[in-house]
Amino acid sequence: MSKTDRIDAAMLARYGALVTPQIRPVRSDALDTRGARRALIKDRTATLNRQKSLTIPLLKRQAEQRLKQIVAQIAEIDTDAEPESSHRSLGRVDSDRFVTQVACSLSEL
């Protein structure tokens, strides 16, 4: 059996005619939540990296406050997330929480 684009196209067309997949609309609120969470993770990483080089006490305190705010916002998103969406990304959520806990511990040293 040779593999060509024409054969592939015919097989895909036949498959599409035989199998009708369930079409579910993408929920924009789920996309918004995931996007917001990703942005918070990036912000947390940037804040943690910035903390390493801060020497001025005021800026250190502000970075610590910002980190706590970010952690709270991530937790709020995770708590509010639907069981289905949080179920899919459970491993990632757990690793994010671990990183956050370690970061908070390190910043207290």
C-alpha positions in Angstrom: 0.0 0.0 0.0 1.6 3.3 -1.0 1.2 6.4 1.0 0.2 9.5 -1.0 -1.7 12.7 -0.2 -4.5 11.5 -2.5 -4.9 8.3 -0.7 -4.7 10.1 2.7 -7.4 12.6 1.6 -9.7 9.8 0.4 -9.3 7.9 3.7 -9.9 11.1 5.8 -13.0 11.9 3.7 -14.3 8.4 4.1 -13.6 8.5 7.9 -15.4 11.8 8.2 -18.4 10.5 6.4 -18.7 7.4 8.6 -17.8 9.0 12.0 -19.5 12.1 13.1 -17.6 13.5 16.0 -19.4 15.4 18.7 -18.9 19.1 18.2 -18.7 21.1 21.4 -18.2 24.8 21.4 -15.1 26.1 23.1 -16.1 28.0 26.2 -14.6 31.4 26.2 -14.6 31.7 30.0 -12.5 28.6 30.3 -10.0 30.0 27.7 -10.0 33.3 29.6 -9.3 31.6 32.9 -6.5 29.5 31.5 -5.0 32.6 29.9 -5.2 34.5 33.1 -3.6 31.7 35.0 -0.7 31.4 32.5 -0.1 35.1 32.8 0.0 34.9 36.6 2.5 32.0 36.4 4.7 34.1 34.2 4.3 37.1 36.5 5.2 34.9 39.5 8.3 33.6 37.7 9.4 37.2 36.8 8.8 38.3 40.4 10.8 35.4 41.8 13.7 36.2 39.4 13.5 39.9 40.3 13.6 39.1 44.0 17.0 37.5 43.6 18.7 40.8 42.6 16.8 43.2 44.9 18.9 45.0 47.6 16.6 47.8 48.6 14.3 46.8 51.6 11.3 48.7 50.2 11.5 46.9 46.8 12.1 43.6 48.6 8.9 44.1 50.6 6.9 45.1 47.5 8.1 42.1 45.6 7.1 39.8 48.5 3.7 41.5 48.7 3.3 41.0 44.9 4.3 37.4 45.2 1.7 36.8 47.9 -1.0 38.5 45.7 -0.1 36.4 42.7 -0.2 33.2 44.8 -3.7 34.2 46.1 -4.9 35.0 42.6 -3.7 31.6 41.3 -5.4 29.8 44.2 -8.6 31.7 43.5 -8.6 30.6 39.9 -7.8 27.0 40.8 -10.6 27.0 43.4 -13.1 28.5 40.9 -12.1 26.2 38.0 -14.5 23.6 36.9 -13.7 20.1 38.1 -13.3 18.9 34.5 -10.7 21.6 33.6 -8.8 21.3 36.8 -8.9 17.5 36.5 -7.1 17.7 33.2 -4.3 19.9 34.5 -4.0 18.4 38.0 -0.3 17.6 37.6 0.5 21.1 36.5 -1.5 22.7 39.2 0.3 20.6 41.8 3.7 21.5 40.5 2.7 25.2 40.4 1.7 25.0 44.0 4.9 23.3 44.9 7.0 26.0 43.2 4.9 28.7 44.9 5.4 27.1 48.4 9.2 26.8 47.8 9.4 30.3 46.5 7.6 31.7 49.6 9.8 29.6 51.9 13.0 30.9 50.2 11.8 34.5 50.3 11.3 34.2 54.1 15.0 33.2 54.6 
